[in-house]
Every structure is written in C-alpha cells, then in structure tokens.
Amino acid sequence: MITFSLDIDGTWSEDPKCFLSTLNLWRSFGHEVVIVTGREQPYDKLERLHIPCSVKIIVSGGKSKRQALTDHGYTGNIVFVDDQPGLCEDSKILGGDL
C-alpha cells in the first residue's frame, strides 16, 4: 500500500475535480490518501474545493510534512504531491564541489 500525501493550497486548489478523481482512483486500488497542510483550513474552503469529509487532514504547522505524518503513525511508502516539496522532508542544501 502507498500513502499519498496531498497539499491543499497551490496543489489541490489548482484543479479540485482532477484531484478528487485521482483520490478516488488511488483509493480504489487500496491506497491511502491524506491531506497534509501547513495551517488549519476553514470548513467552507474544504467544501468549496470538494474535499471529502472522509479524507484525514493533518496540519503540519512548523514541522516537515513527513514528520507530521510520522507523528500521526504513517510510515513506509509515502508519496508527496505538493507545490512546495521543500516543506515535505527535512533536507540539506548541497552546494559547491560534491
């Protein structure tokens, strides 16, 4: 099983119908889909974006999105779909001679 982590702002919000269809497709194959967002989202916004109530929403706050998922018991194969991938995992910036 794969856990798909979706962002809202700049990702889902760009094409809600496409992401709703994609969510349903992934679930039909037995995968899990969660939304991980940096901040609390108002209910009317979630409704306007057609985000199903059945989707777990995790607020990462100041943590990386991977850490927020780990804190909620998600481990293993996680795929992030996010317009700001630098927020998904802690990483080092490489520069200079490698």
N, C-alpha and C positions, 0 to 999 in steps of 0.2 A: 504494500500500500504506500502511496505517496501522499504527503500532506502538502497541499498547495496553500501558500500564504499570499493573500491579495491585499493590496493597498487600496484606499478609497480615493483620496484627493490626487488628481493627476494620473490615475490609473483607471479604476472602476468608473469614476466620474466622466471619463473621456468617451466611454461607449457602454452605458449600462446594459443595453439589450444584448450586446455581444458577450459581456462578462456573465450575465445571468445564464445565457445559453451554454457558455463554457463551464460554469459552475455545475449546471445540471448534467452536462456530458461527463465531467470528471467524476461526479457522484455516481452516475450510472455504471461506471467501471469500478466502483468500490473505493475510490479515493476520498480523502477527507479534504474539505476546504474550510479555511478560517480566514477571517479578515484581521489584519494587524495594522493598526493605525496609530499615529503619534499622539493623537488627542481624542478626547471624548467627542462623539458626534451626536448632534441633535436628532431626535426621532423623526421629525418631519423631513430632514435631509435624507435619512436612510430610506424612508418611504418614497420620496421623490426619485431616488436613484434605483428603486425596485430591488433593494437588498432584502432578501427573505429573512423573516424573523428566526428561521431555523439555523441561520449561519452564526457561529460563535464569533463575537467581536472582542478582540484583545487590544487594550490600549498600552502601547509600549512606553509612553512618557519619555523619560530621558535615557532609557535603555535601548540597546540594539534590538531589532525585531526578533532576531534569533534568541537572545536572552529572554525576552518576554515570552516567547513560545516555550522555551525550556522551563521557565518558572511556572508555566501552566501545564507541564507534563508532556509536551510534544518533543519527541526526539526522533532520531532516524532520518529518513529521506525527506527533506523539506525543500520545496522549490518556491522561490520568491518571485512574485510578479509585482514589480514596484518601479515607479518612475524615478526613484532616488535610491539606487541599490546601495549606496554608501551608508544608509541607515539600517540595512538589513543585518550586517555582520560587522563585528569589530575587525579591523584590518590595519595593517601597517602601510604607510605610503612609501613606495620604493622610489628611489631616485639615485642619480649618479651612476657610477660604474657598478655593474652587477657581477 
